[in-house]
């Protein structure tokens, strides 16, 4: 029981509260001196005060119990006591108790590390103390809140609370608390310094990884630094971290990921009002959108950055960067004139800033690109040269390689392909060394372009496909589209139009997506060219017009619309074509490629209008430019004339041959500017027909023969020649420097060169008359018809196939007798020859050979030339195009009732073939064979390790004879490169097998021939069976043999995987590691021979790829190149047993002293009665001297 006393005025009240009682009875309260009413009111007041006192007392006890549990580290128990105490105090709104419990509950949360709960409790305490204006309680709560923020590394908030608490303690003058607050403030500052230092070190580590190009590691460390800087609220540091993270994502090609980071950084700089950093962030965002090829989004960022930076009067590297980037936008979108002022301003600013050579060189490089795009190559070269000097001086490899690439592009546009290739390859090596994939792909594409214009399409395709693979890996849209477009070009050149369209269409979609008109234009033109080649002239015209409209959207410099001119000429709208061409006339700095195209198109238009003299004048100009261009190429030229614009560079020659021939047929006089090419128009036309045949073969033979045949000139002529060549060489070395000086200097140099070339041409004509051997070896150009060293009984027939007609030159000793027009163009001739040859390609279809078609072909191809030629004349055929695969001997002069009864061309005349009249002439100038040994022969090789002959050899036994019961089981077996269309099962390809069975009969053939020459059938002269492999073949000194004979299998490209050219298959056993048993055509080119005759008693050795300007690239050509004067080849799969008989007869006549042509004719006549079908007696034709 407890007592309480209360004084009210003069009344003393005493009441008793019994523990546990809910109701205080009236009898326990004694009041003196009050009326009953007041006594009742007072009773109520006293009752409430008693209850409050009891509740407060209980809350206090709970609070004290909580304190004891807290001191004993019984935090959960303590928390429950404080929680109950808090409820009791809250019931009666005892604020001091409420605040005290909030404080203790916050201390428990703080001790347990649940800071956010602690913060709530302290904030409740603070609120309560503020309600009762308890200054010391407020300060204590502020301090505790500061401690929580410090623990959460929210140092700015911690400092705010500590400083507010410190202010109150100073007002209350409580020294110990003032000292504590100051200590806490210092501690926060130390924490900030520690974290800032840690963040900085992490940032530096990120930069180190960045320099090592370890971008993922760099991002990791920048993120760690970012997290700390966010805690310490170092806003500038956060922004720098974000920028760094964004840039590293950009270096990884993940520009989408980079953008959010940079945008957040921009927001921070805007809050901080740091204008320079705002500009820098805007610039970076512009660069990211530019990398994503979103030029429309990029440009506003750049322009806003520039606007800010222009407010700073002093120039800086940042403003040069922004100016450069804006220039790049306009450059990329084909707005070149708009780009120039930005690059020029960048150049001006960078030259005024010390240590700003990077931007100076970049500006020079960018201006070089612009002027290259504007076709002002003279200015472009100068800017690139200046830029490269700076990069080389500063040893900036990254920029050196970019400059190399741009210089390569410039040389490409100037038709200097060798130099362009040199710089592309240098760029590729540097980029490969640094593993810069985008740069690697760019160089691969550049190299592919070189091989494309040189007509080396397989090489080009390989480079383009590698570039495409890399660009796809990088997801680089523009690179992907360029690669696709270039691959499409290759398939167009290969005649695979559907495949080409597929690639161009895919490229066009991407060009539209990235809104790049200056790349879209050539893609549209490529599609237009395909429609044109397919004679879809309306579709072609639409594409060329669409391309022209795209050009109008840009500042692109394009001379007219060449594609549209092609359509106009093809659809006989010649006047309109000439009107456009008049607007397309070229400037002094136009490249040869453009000039060739211009004059060919103008020639076609004049030809269509019947103005043949003007047409031939234009075609002659185009040919002259083509020859100048070809002369600059030092490497492989075989595909050069077939490459180039629509129809290839050879169009100029074909157009010239056609117009000159037509004029000759009409009886016109030759022109003064044609005097160097023959005495009349017929001779002029013949000269240019020769210019399209076996050019590289002629040059190769001249080069190799020049070393063995030294011809001396009179001293005065030699001195004159040397002076002219020295001056021409000096001009070539001055070409580039003069080009930079501009139009006047360049034109003067061109004039000097033209005059010197005329002097040289005249001198060569003197050499041809007086020293023909010297001229042939040193100036391997087409020979004049009147200078051909033909014999009295020889008639040379040379064909020139054009799109509209075929021209046949009949040449005898002294020159061209007449020009015959055959009214069949290329496609018609090809269709007839293919139809004729088809039955002969397979033994199973040989009986379908058409005598009627053979007669028809004779009438078209030979009758006009041979109807008045006696049978004792020797006919030399110089074929063109597909005629190189035609056995003229099998053409029928007079149809009989069957094969036996018909009269064939080969029955009446001896026929030989030559790649060109000039090659024939050169071979006649050369010395005859000095070979001492009569015969080298190879036959009946071993193709399989299970062959009994090989097993016997390995066991050291006498060589077994292969029994002919089933020789196929010992065949060489392989698979073709390309499966046939019907060899697939679902998605799985079934490759076609190919096999080459042992040729048992060839052993008899070789031994019979050896016997004729009194030679033992053993090495080194004869390689049979185990000895007939590639290793033994290569050990033989072939230059010592007059006749070389192959009796084995041969086949075409595509028949065996890994071999992409014609091949002769030798023995497949006992070869050394480097030898694979296949003698390919390129390996034949490297042989050194001095043979009068090479005989290829094998299948399809006369077939090969038809190359414009070169003829058929077959083994005949290859063995001529290696030094053989004549080569006997086959045009289809020969019949083995019949061939043995054929060859034995042929060599027997040779041994009797017959000429090669006569021996071949006699052998053919001997076998023909027994095997009358041309399949058996007509497969072999003789190339070279007969």
TAKAVEN-V197203 format. One record per run of one state. SS is the DSSP state (hx for helix, st for strand, lp for the rest). FROM is the first residue (numbers start at 1). TO is the last residue. Records with the same first field share a line. If there is no record, write none. Layout:
SS->FROM-TO + FROM-TO
This chain:
lp->1-1 + 9-10 + 18-25 + 31-35 + 72-74 + 92-94 + 113-114 + 132-134 + 152-154 + 173-174 + 212-214 + 232-234 + 252-254 + 273-274 + 292-294 + 310-316 + 333-335 + 352-356 + 374-376 + 395-396 + 414-416 + 435-436 + 454-456 + 475-476 + 494-496 + 515-516 + 534-536 + 553-561 + 571-573 + 584-591 + 609-611 + 633-649 + 667-671 + 678-680 + 691-694 + 709-714 + 742-742 + 771-771 + 779-784 + 788-793 + 802-805 + 813-814 + 823-825 + 842-842 + 849-850 + 867-873 + 879-880 + 886-887 + 891-891 + 895-902 + 909-909 + 914-916 + 926-932 + 942-947 + 955-966 + 971-971 + 976-983 + 986-987 + 990-992 + 997-999 + 1013-1021 + 1026-1028 + 1036-1037 + 1048-1049 + 1052-1062 + 1066-1066 + 1068-1077 + 1086-1092 + 1097-1104 + 1108-1110 + 1114-1114 + 1123-1125 + 1131-1135 + 1152-1155 + 1169-1173 + 1178-1179 + 1185-1186
st->2-8 + 11-17 + 29-30 + 794-801 + 806-812 + 815-822 + 874-878 + 892-894 + 903-904 + 910-913 + 933-941 + 972-975 + 984-985 + 988-989 + 993-996 + 1022-1025 + 1029-1029 + 1041-1047 + 1050-1051 + 1063-1065 + 1067-1067 + 1078-1080 + 1093-1096 + 1105-1107 + 1111-1113 + 1126-1130 + 1180-1184
hx->26-28 + 36-71 + 75-91 + 95-112 + 115-131 + 135-151 + 155-172 + 175-211 + 215-231 + 235-251 + 255-272 + 275-291 + 295-309 + 317-332 + 336-351 + 357-373 + 377-394 + 397-413 + 417-434 + 437-453 + 457-474 + 477-493 + 497-514 + 517-533 + 537-552 + 562-570 + 574-583 + 592-608 + 612-632 + 650-666 + 672-677 + 681-690 + 695-708 + 715-741 + 743-770 + 772-778 + 785-787 + 826-841 + 843-848 + 851-866 + 881-885 + 888-890 + 905-908 + 917-925 + 948-954 + 967-970 + 1000-1012 + 1030-1035 + 1038-1040 + 1081-1085 + 1115-1122 + 1136-1151 + 1156-1168 + 1174-1177
